[in-house]
Amino acid sequence: MLLPLIPPVVIVLAMQRAFVRGLVDSEK
């Protein structure tokens, strides 16, 4: 049942990681 929901979740997590990395890089 949850299989169709996995791709969007993976994309959101990837975007969050990229966003956090961008904030950390900008702070440096």
PyMOL commands that set and color helices and strands:
alter all, ss='L'
color gray80, all
select helices_A, chain A and resi 3-27
alter helices_A, ss='H'
color red, helices_A
deselect
rebuild
show_as cartoon
